[in-house]
Amino acid sequence: MPGFIVGVGRGGLAPGVYLSHRLDVPMLSVDHSSRVFGFADALLINLARRSAAGEQLLFIDDINDSGGTIHYLREALAREGAAAGAVRFATLIDNSRSSERVDYASRVIDRAENRDWFVFPWEAMASRATLVEEAESVPERLGRE
């Protein structure tokens, strides 16, 4: 059982809260979606130290698509001395062609075959224009290279 669930903002926050309640494990969050350079670094340093001391951490995000977020987090944690075996990653959807692997996934897709743009319930609150803009910001995921 992890010592902490770590929700990866934004997409991993809602599933992280749910899992935290379900497992009765405290939750922390780390923001990666804002793309504000260095914003999450202090928390990642603290998490790396906790894992080096033996604490188990479970990071959760909505989707592992390209692998960029998970790669960034793993690299930042490793740079600060995190124990690799104490850090796990879970996603709701895992792209089998991603550059990174996760430890747990609810569903696995192959982006070469499935170009769907996934809108999770907590994202459905956004306007249609925002959802379209976000989808079109990554044309290669939609097969529009």
C-alpha positions, 0 to 999 in steps of 0.5 A, spaced: 500 500 500 502 506 498 504 511 503 501 517 498 497 517 492 500 523 488 495 526 483 498 529 477 494 535 475 490 536 472 487 530 469 490 525 475 487 529 480 479 527 480 482 519 480 487 521 485 482 523 490 477 518 488 483 512 489 485 516 496 478 515 499 477 508 496 484 506 499 484 511 505 491 513 503 492 521 504 493 524 497 498 530 495 498 533 488 503 535 483 502 540 477 504 539 471 499 541 466 500 548 467 507 548 464 510 553 469 517 551 469 519 549 476 513 550 479 512 542 482 520 542 483 519 543 491 514 537 492 518 533 487 524 534 491 520 532 498 517 526 494 524 523 492 526 524 499 520 520 502 521 515 497 529 514 498 527 513 505 522 507 504 515 511 503 511 508 497 508 513 492 503 512 487 502 517 482 496 517 478 494 521 471 488 520 466 492 518 460 499 516 458 499 518 451 506 520 449 509 519 455 512 526 456 509 527 463 511 521 466 518 521 463 518 528 466 516 526 473 521 520 473 527 524 471 525 529 476 525 524 482 531 520 479 535 526 479 533 528 487 535 520 489 528 517 489 528 510 490 525 507 483 522 501 486 518 506 491 515 510 485 509 507 481 505 510 476 497 508 474 493 511 469 486 510 466 488 509 459 495 507 457 498 508 450 502 502 448 506 506 443 508 511 449 515 512 450 514 510 458 511 504 461 506 505 467 505 500 472 497 500 472 492 501 467 485 501 467 485 500 459 490 500 454 490 503 447 494 503 441 494 510 438 496 507 431 489 504 431 485 509 436 486 516 435 480 518 439 480 524 443 478 522 450 474 527 454 474 525 461 468 527 466 471 532 469 473 535 463 466 535 460 465 541 464 469 545 459 466 549 453 466 545 447 470 551 444 476 549 449 475 542 448 476 542 441 482 547 442 485 542 446 484 536 441 487 540 435 493 543 439 496 536 438 494 534 431 498 528 431 494 524 436 488 525 431 491 523 425 492 530 422 500 530 422 
